Amino acid sequence: MDSFTKDLKRGEQVELDVLSMIQKKYPKAYKVKGYFKDYDLFVPEINKSVEVKCDEKSKYTGNIVVEIEFNGKPSALMTSKADYWVWWDGYVYKWFTMNLIHQCIKELNPPVREFIGNGDDKYKKAYLIKKDILYRYSIKF
C-alpha cells in the first residue's frame, strides 16, 4: 500500500473516531460522503461543521502542519468552511475554532513553508506551528 493510500485510510479512521465522540452528545452527527472540501463532519443538532486533521508526524517533529495552499491553489485553512477543526496528533484530539487558529497565526506570524508532503507529488504551502503553542488556543467541545 502506497503512502497516500495508507494516510487516507488513517485519516478516514480518525474522522470516524471524532464522529463517534461527537455522537455521544449529538447522535444525528454524520460524516459527509465523498469528496467535500468545506468540512468532514456535520452536526445538525447545533448546525455546526467539523474539519478533522491528522498529524501523527508531529509526535516526532513537535510541529503541527497548517496547510494553506496545495499545487498553487488555496486549500485547507484558506478554503475550509468548517466551524471547528480537530487535530489528532497520535496522542490527543485538540479542538479549535477557525478564529482561534487564525488568531494564533496572526500573533505568531510564522514563516510560510513550501514542501512536498508524504504521499503527495505536488508542493504545498503551510505554517509549521509548535504543538505546545497551538494547543494554547484549543477549546473544549
VOPAGU-2260 file (C-alpha; in pm, 1 decimal, decimal comma):
REM VOPAGU-2260
SITE   aa  ch    i         X         Y         Z
SITE  MET   A    0       0,0       0,0       0,0
SITE  ASP   A    1     146,0     336,7    -101,9
SITE  SER   A    2     191,2     622,5     143,8
SITE  PHE   A    3    -104,2     826,6      13,1
SITE  THR   A    4    -347,8     533,5      41,1
SITE  LYS   A    5    -220,3     448,2     388,5
SITE  ASP   A    6    -255,0     812,5     503,3
SITE  LEU   A    7    -603,5     836,1     351,3
SITE  LYS   A    8    -721,0     522,9     534,6
SITE  ARG   A    9    -573,6     652,6     861,3
SITE  GLY   A   10    -738,4     990,9     811,8
SITE  GLU   A   11   -1075,5     829,7     747,9
SITE  GLN   A   12   -1041,5     624,9    1067,1
SITE  VAL   A   13    -959,6     939,2    1266,6
SITE  GLU   A   14   -1268,8    1107,7    1118,1
SITE  LEU   A   15   -1482,4     813,5    1233,6
SITE  ASP   A   16   -1325,5     830,2    1580,8
SITE  VAL   A   17   -1409,8    1201,3    1609,2
SITE  LEU   A   18   -1760,7    1132,6    1477,7
SITE  SER   A   19   -1809,0     867,6    1745,5
SITE  MET   A   20   -1707,5    1117,1    2015,3
SITE  ILE   A   21   -1948,9    1377,6    1880,4
SITE  GLN   A   22   -2235,4    1128,7    1851,4
SITE  LYS   A   23   -2224,1    1062,6    2225,9
SITE  LYS   A   24   -2372,0    1410,4    2272,6
SITE  TYR   A   25   -2521,0    1470,7    1927,0
SITE  PRO   A   26   -2641,7    1135,9    1784,6
SITE  LYS   A   27   -2751,2    1283,3    1449,0
SITE  ALA   A   28   -2397,2    1391,6    1358,1
SITE  TYR   A   29   -2268,9    1237,9    1036,4
SITE  LYS   A   30   -1967,6    1211,0     806,5
SITE  VAL   A   31   -2009,1    1389,7     474,7
SITE  LYS   A   32   -1999,5    1136,1     190,9
SITE  GLY   A   33   -1748,4    1160,2     -91,7
SITE  TYR   A   34   -1507,2    1442,6    -161,5
SITE  PHE   A   35   -1619,8    1766,9       0,4
SITE  LYS   A   36   -1350,7    2023,1      74,6
SITE  ASP   A   37   -1557,0    2250,2     302,8
SITE  TYR   A   38   -1560,9    2011,1     603,3
SITE  ASP   A   39   -1568,8    1642,3     702,9
SITE  LEU   A   40   -1844,8    1611,2     962,7
SITE  PHE   A   41   -2174,4    1784,1    1025,4
SITE  VAL   A   42   -2371,5    1816,4    1349,7
SITE  PRO   A   43   -2733,5    1904,8    1263,8
SITE  GLU   A   44   -2843,4    1943,7    1626,3
SITE  ILE   A   45   -2625,4    2255,7    1657,8
SITE  ASN   A   46   -2582,9    2337,1    1285,9
SITE  LYS   A   47   -2202,2    2314,1    1308,0
SITE  SER   A   48   -1939,3    2158,0    1083,6
SITE  VAL   A   49   -1608,5    1995,5    1171,1
SITE  GLU   A   50   -1284,6    1952,3     976,8
SITE  VAL   A   51   -1065,7    1666,3    1100,7
SITE  LYS   A   52    -687,8    1674,3    1061,7
SITE  CYS   A   53    -436,8    1403,3    1139,5
SITE  ASP   A   54     -73,0    1494,8    1202,5
SITE  GLU   A   55      86,7    1196,6    1374,9
SITE  LYS   A   56     428,7    1301,0    1245,6
SITE  SER   A   57     404,0    1586,0    1497,6
SITE  LYS   A   58     491,1    1327,3    1765,1
SITE  TYR   A   59     845,4    1346,3    1627,5
SITE  THR   A   60     868,8    1698,9    1488,3
SITE  GLY   A   61     678,0    1885,2    1759,0
SITE  ASN   A   62     507,1    2087,4    1483,4
SITE  ILE   A   63     151,3    2083,3    1353,5
SITE  VAL   A   64     122,4    2142,2     978,3
SITE  VAL   A   65    -143,1    2402,9     895,4
SITE  GLU   A   66    -182,8    2381,3     519,2
SITE  ILE   A   67    -286,0    2691,9     326,6
SITE  GLU   A   68    -208,3    2604,4     -36,4
SITE  PHE   A   69    -171,9    2291,6    -248,6
SITE  ASN   A   70     -49,4    2278,0    -607,4
SITE  GLY   A   71     -62,0    2656,7    -634,2
SITE  LYS   A   72    -424,8    2683,1    -517,5
SITE  PRO   A   73    -566,8    2788,6    -179,4
SITE  SER   A   74    -653,2    2486,1      34,6
SITE  ALA   A   75    -727,6    2366,5     386,9
SITE  LEU   A   76    -723,9    2667,0     622,0
SITE  MET   A   77    -782,5    2910,8     337,1
SITE  THR   A   78   -1083,0    2727,0     189,7
SITE  SER   A   79   -1242,0    2539,7     480,0
SITE  LYS   A   80   -1591,2    2642,2     578,7
SITE  ALA   A   81   -1582,6    2435,5     898,7
SITE  ASP   A   82   -1686,6    2585,6    1230,0
SITE  TYR   A   83   -1437,0    2365,8    1416,0
SITE  TRP   A   84   -1110,8    2195,2    1337,2
SITE  VAL   A   85    -991,0    1891,1    1527,9
SITE  TRP   A   86    -631,6    1771,1    1516,5
SITE  TRP   A   87    -526,9    1419,4    1611,8
SITE  ASP   A   88    -153,8    1414,5    1681,4
SITE  GLY   A   89    -129,4    1044,8    1762,7
SITE  TYR   A   90    -187,7    1108,1    2133,0
SITE  VAL   A   91    -474,5    1355,1    2179,8
SITE  TYR   A   92    -756,4    1526,2    1995,9
SITE  LYS   A   93    -745,7    1905,3    2013,3
SITE  TRP   A   94   -1041,7    2121,5    1912,0
SITE  PHE   A   95   -1020,8    2472,6    1765,7
SITE  THR   A   96   -1246,3    2735,7    1619,3
SITE  MET   A   97   -1130,0    2884,3    1290,6
SITE  ASN   A   98   -1097,7    3223,9    1461,1
SITE  LEU   A   99    -856,7    3084,7    1720,4
SITE  ILE   A  100    -636,7    2919,6    1456,5
SITE  HIS   A  101    -620,4    3248,5    1265,3
SITE  GLN   A  102    -550,2    3437,1    1588,4
SITE  CYS   A  103    -260,8    3203,0    1669,7
SITE  ILE   A  104    -109,7    3252,2    1323,0
SITE  LYS   A  105    -156,2    3630,2    1338,8
SITE  GLU   A  106      10,4    3653,2    1679,8
SITE  LEU   A  107     299,0    3418,6    1592,4
SITE  ASN   A  108     348,5    3538,6    1235,0
SITE  PRO   A  109     531,2    3214,9    1140,7
SITE  PRO   A  110     700,6    3186,5     802,4
SITE  VAL   A  111     516,2    3003,4     525,7
SITE  ARG   A  112     698,4    2681,9     438,2
SITE  GLU   A  113     681,1    2509,7     100,0
SITE  PHE   A  114     735,0    2133,3      69,2
SITE  ILE   A  115     605,1    1811,1     -82,4
SITE  GLY   A  116     426,4    1605,3     181,9
SITE  ASN   A  117     449,9    1227,3     215,6
SITE  GLY   A  118     230,5    1066,0     -48,1
SITE  ASP   A  119     194,6    1392,6    -243,3
SITE  ASP   A  120     350,4    1476,7    -577,7
SITE  LYS   A  121     273,0    1848,2    -566,2
SITE  TYR   A  122     402,4    2126,8    -343,0
SITE  LYS   A  123     203,3    2256,2     -52,0
SITE  LYS   A  124     244,2    2573,1     149,3
SITE  ALA   A  125     184,3    2557,1     520,7
SITE  TYR   A  126     264,8    2700,6     857,1
SITE  LEU   A  127     457,8    2474,5    1091,9
SITE  ILE   A  128     338,7    2566,3    1438,2
SITE  LYS   A  129     481,6    2421,6    1758,1
SITE  LYS   A  130     217,5    2198,6    1915,3
SITE  ASP   A  131     260,0    2342,4    2263,4
SITE  ILE   A  132     191,8    2691,7    2125,9
SITE  LEU   A  133    -101,9    2598,7    1901,0
SITE  TYR   A  134    -261,3    2390,5    2176,9
SITE  ARG   A  135    -285,9    2700,2    2396,7
SITE  TYR   A  136    -558,3    2811,5    2152,2
SITE  SER   A  137    -758,8    2489,4    2177,9
SITE  ILE   A  138   -1108,5    2468,7    2323,8
SITE  LYS   A  139   -1328,1    2210,3    2493,5
SITE  PHE   A  140   -1602,9    2068,1    2275,9
